[in-house]
Amino acid sequence: MAYDASGLPDVTGLVVGIIGGTGDQGRGLAYRLARAGQRVLIGSRSAERAVSSAEEIGALPGIPAGAALSGGANADVASRSDVVVVAVPWDGHRATLAELRGPLAGKIVIDCVNPLGFDKQGPYPLPVEEGSAVQQAAALLPDSRVCAAFNHVSAPLLADPEIDRIDLDVLICTEDRELVGVVAALAARIPGMRGIYAGRLRNAHQVEAFTANLIAINKRYRAHAGIRVTDL
């Protein structure tokens, strides 16, 4: 079956919260989704930092007048959102999600965290007891609908107001097939992006780990490479 965006659900009314929205990846995703007209809430351990980040993003080129973009503490953002993107640093992943188990109950949770280490030889994937970051998220959030997506999106590309299209595929791993359409539709709000089902959660380890290869590619070729799946 070829990729067909015409059957994707309407997600324009969903509120998207971004936990870790003051970091590079979180800010970039917040900017792109707000630029597309999505209602976005930015979460942080510091509500003040989140509010400041939302104000800064709201002033960037391309953000429509009256954009629904605001910030708050992580728990508040989680409870007010329909979809929550987890974009926190790996070393804070477990603790952050454990604290938010209650507010995230019943929510769609998109984990884009990559467990990576860095040494003199460059980036490398870290072992995760549960298998991957998203599997750790699923274990910590048994009452949430969890998937992995947006792992390979370049933060500098997301943040660059002069770039209108980001031509890459977002690989989606989940046990919940209905989530694939929702996440693909959110990805499609960013011009050039496609959301592609890439298997169950057990397949997410290599998706997260491949980010180390992309970082090496980008360093070698001074690029912002992503993934594009052929023959779809």
Number of C-alpha atoms within 10 A of each C-alpha: 4 6 11 9 13 7 9 15 14 11 16 14 10 15 19 28 31 30 29 23 30 25 15 17 27 24 25 22 24 30 28 25 22 24 24 19 19 22 20 29 29 32 33 24 15 13 18 14 18 26 20 16 23 25 14 12 20 22 11 14 12 15 20 14 10 8 15 16 26 20 26 25 19 26 20 18 27 28 18 16 21 17 24 26 29 26 26 25 16 16 10 9 21 15 11 20 22 14 13 17 18 15 18 26 16 17 19 21 29 26 27 23 24 27 21 18 13 11 7 5 7 12 17 18 19 17 14 13 9 14 15 26 26 30 24 17 27 22 15 17 21 13 15 19 21 27 27 33 32 22 23 24 25 22 16 12 18 24 20 14 15 10 10 14 12 16 16 20 24 26 24 29 27 25 15 12 14 11 20 23 20 19 28 24 22 24 23 19 19 20 15 13 20 25 23 21 19 17 14 16 21 15 17 26 23 12 19 24 20 18 21 21 14 20 21 18 15 15 13 9 10 10 13 16 19 19 13 15 11 6 6 9
